[in-house]
Amino acid sequence: MRHIAEGATIDVSPAETFVVERKTLDGAGYRTAVETPDGVEHVGTREPGASQFGGRPTVQESFRCMRPGVYEIRFVSRRPWQEATHVVTSKARCL
């Protein structure tokens, strides 16, 4: 399974699972919603935990393309009392 950083683009085959690694803002009161378009399935979320050297923890979001196309996956972070304040878009090109 291949991994990319949030905001990056990956080329995959239909039905291939891939992982987007994103830095979480949850410690600052943010909650992140994952927005996937038709043609992409959000398979799951894994939270490996904080780095032993500090910094923001990384969350691994797994996805699978269901059919050929170019898709944008959005990670929208917001605090409950605010509008979306941090949006990161990753792209999957299913060939």
N, C-alpha and C positions, 0 to 999 in steps of 0.2 A: 504494500500500500504506500502510495506516495504522499508526501506532506509538503505544504506550502505555507508561507507566512500570510497573515491577513493583508489584504490589499494587492496580492499577487495574482497572476493568471496561470492556469494549468491547462494542458492539453490531455484529454482522457478519451477512452473509448466508451461507448454506451455500456452500461451495467458495471463499469469499473468504479470501485470505491476509492475516494481520496479524502485527505484530512486537511483542514485549514486550522492552523495554530494561531490563536488570537490571545492578546494580552487582556486580562480581565480588569475592569474598573470597579468590580463589586465592593471592594474594600472602602471605596469612597461614596457608597450609597447608590451606585448605578446598578441598573438591571439591563441586561442585553437581550434583545429579541432577535431571532434569526429569521430573516425573510428570504424564502426560496421561491423561485418562479416555477410555473408548470414545467415539467421536464427534468426537475432536479428533486431528489428525495433527501430529506435530512435524516440520516441513519441513526445518529446518536451524538451524545456529548460525553467527553471524558475530562475530568479535572485531576491531572496528575499531582497537583499540590504546588506549593510555593518553592521557589529556588532556595537552596541552602545559603545562597550569597545575597539574599534580599531581592528587591525589585518586585514587579507585579507578577502574580502567578499566570501561567499559561493554561488556556482551555483548548482542548482538541475537539473540533466539530467535524464529524464524518458525514460525507455526502456521496450520492450516487447519481450519475446522469442516466436518465431513462431513455433518451432518444437524442439523435444528433442535433446540434445547434450551439449557439453561443449564449451563455446564461450569466446573469449577475446575481450573486448571493450577497445580501446586505446584512451587516451586523449593526443594529441600531441600539445605542446605549443611552439611557436617560435615567434621571432621578424621578421618583414618583411625582414630585411637585413641579417638574419642568418638562418642556417640550424636548424632542430629540436633540441632544447636545453633541453627540459623537457618532458619526456614521462612517463605516469602512465598507468598501465594496471589493469583493474578490470576484474574479471571472473564471468560468469553466468553459473551455471549448471542447465540446464532445464531437469527435470526428469519426 
